[in-house]
């Protein structure tokens, strides 16, 4: 029986199959790289706000404790967004005629909350509890980035699951003493692993990687 296909057809078939696989792998790699860029994660991208609030000025330069504005961070899953009354506690006395603070004064006069633009958020199918992390020695800047240096707040980390698991798999690399949790300029010591292992024991930290811990 005469040969229908030329012998080179086998080579072309192999090249086509391997080429298709390489293209798929390359596309997967490109998608993964794109998925990590700030274009999609919003990391290091400042968000526009109704009032140009500066964490650098309030937390960094004035030294205001995070808990002054985020009052529920130690007792609730949510850190809390400060009410206008919190802002006016100071700004009824200082910078009380500044044009940039007119939205704050209007909010106070009209009893209408300011509509802040959310910077850090996890999807609705993810459960995150601020109070648990604070109690276990996870600092604000570990997740939120160098807040004390932010004139306009940006997202410090991607908040992707792979990023969360870096800490959940090895908490000793990230924990700090509870007294330093709200320190906007805390720097890990040279003996971080030694300190971290000690805090893991002291704070009874478990390596929680079960899906139901976050996906409820």
N, C-alpha and C positions, 0 to 999 in steps of 0.2 A: 504494500500500500504506500502510495506517494506521501511524503512528509508535507503536511499542510503549512505549518509555520516554520519560518527560518530559525536556525539554531540560535541566532542572536536574540530571539524573542524571550528565551529563558533569562538571559542577562538583563534585558529591558524590564522584565517583570520584577526581578529582584531589586533592581535600581529603583523602580517606581515604588515598591513596597517600603524599602528602607528610606527612600527620600520622603515619602509621606509621613513615616514615623518621625523622622528628624524634623520635619516642618511642624508637626503637632507638638513635639517637645519644645521646639523654639518658640512657638506661639504660647505654650503654657508658661515658659520662662518669662516672656515679655509681659504676659498678663500678671504674673506674680510680682515682677519688678514694678509695673505700673500701680499695682494694688498697694505697694508700700510707699509710693511717692506722696508728697504733700498735696498734690493735685486731687487725690482721692481721700486722703486721711485728714486733711486740713491742719496737719502738724505745722507749727511755726507760722500759721496764717492768722493774723489778728482779725477779730470780728468787729464789725461796726456796732456801736451801742447807742442808745438814746442819750446817754451822758458819757463823756469820755473819761470813765473811771480809771485811775491809774493805781494798780497794785504796787508798782514800784514806789510811788509817793507815799501811799498809806501804810503798806506793810513793810516796805524796804526802808524808806527814809524816816517815816514817823514811828515805825516799830509797832503799829497796831497788831494785836494778836488776831489770828485768823478767826478765833471764836467770837470776837466782838461783833462781827457781821454774820458769820456762819454759825449761828447759835446752837443749832441742833446736831452738829457734826459728831459730838461725843455720845449722843443718846439715841440717834435715829439713823435710818438707812440713808436719809437725805441730809446733805450738809446745810441746806436751807439758804434761801436768797433773802438778803436783808430787806426789811420793810422800810418804806420812806422815812418813818419816824426815827429809824436808826441813823440814817444820813443826817436828818435835821437836828439830831442831838448835838452835833458839832456845827453844822452849817446854818443853824439859826443864829450862831454867834460869829463864826468866821466865814469869810467869802460869801456872806449872806446876800450880796448884791451882784455876784458874778454872773455874767450873761450865760455862761456855759451850764450853770446850775439852775437855770430857770425851769427846765423840765422837772427837776426835783421839787422845787417850790410849788409848781403847778400841781404835781402829784399830791403833795401834802395838803394844799388848799382844797383840791377837788376830791380828796379821799379816793383817788384812782391810782392803782399800782403802776409803777413803771414797767414797761414791757421789755425786759432785758433779752438780748439774743443769747441763746444757750451756746456755750463753748464746748463743754465736756459733757458727753452723754453716751450711754450704751444703748443698744437696741432694746425694744420693749420685751424681747424674750430673754433678756439677761437680768438677773437679780444681783445688785451690788449694795452692800451695806457699809456705809462710812464708819459707823461706830465700832464695828468689829475690827476693821483694819486699823483704826486709830488705837484701839485697846491693845492690839498685837504689835504695835511699834512701827507701823507703816507711816512714814512722813508724808505731809501734803505734797512736797516737791517731788517725791518719788513718782507720783502719778501725774501731777499737774505741771511739772517742770519748774523752772526757776521763776516762780511767781513774783518774788521780791525784785526782779529785774524787768518786769513787764509793764511798760507804759499802757499799752492796750493789750488785754488778755488774749492769749492764743492757746491752742491745744498743745500741750507739751509732749504727749505720747499718742500713738495710734489708738490705744485702747482695744486693739484686736485681741482675740482669744490667745493667739500664740504669744503675745506680749504678756498677758496676765499669767500664763502658765510658766513663764520664766521665773516669776516670783513664787508661784505656788509649788513649783518643783524644787526650788532652792531658796527658801525664805531667808536663810542665813546670809545671803549676799546683799540683802536689802534692808533688813530691820535696823532700827535705831532705838536708843532709850526713849521711853515715853516722854521724858522731860524735853526731848528734842523734836518731837513729832511736829510741832507747829513752828519750828525754827526755819524761816525762809532761806537761810544761808548755811544750813547744815551741810558739812562735807564728811563723807565716810572716812573713818580713820584707816591707817595702814593695816591695822589688825582687824579689818572688818569681818573676816570669816570667823576669827576667834570670838569676837564680840557677838556676832550673829548667832553662832552656835549656843553661846551662853544665854542670849535673849530667847532663843527658841525654847530652851528648857524653862527659863524663868517665867515666860509669858504663856507657856503651854501651847505653843504653835504647832499645828498639824499640817502636813503637806496634803492639803485638800485638793484632789484632782478629779473627784467624781463629778460626772456631768450634772447631776441633780443639785450640786452645791450652788451653781449659778443659773442653770436652766430649770426653772420651776413652773 
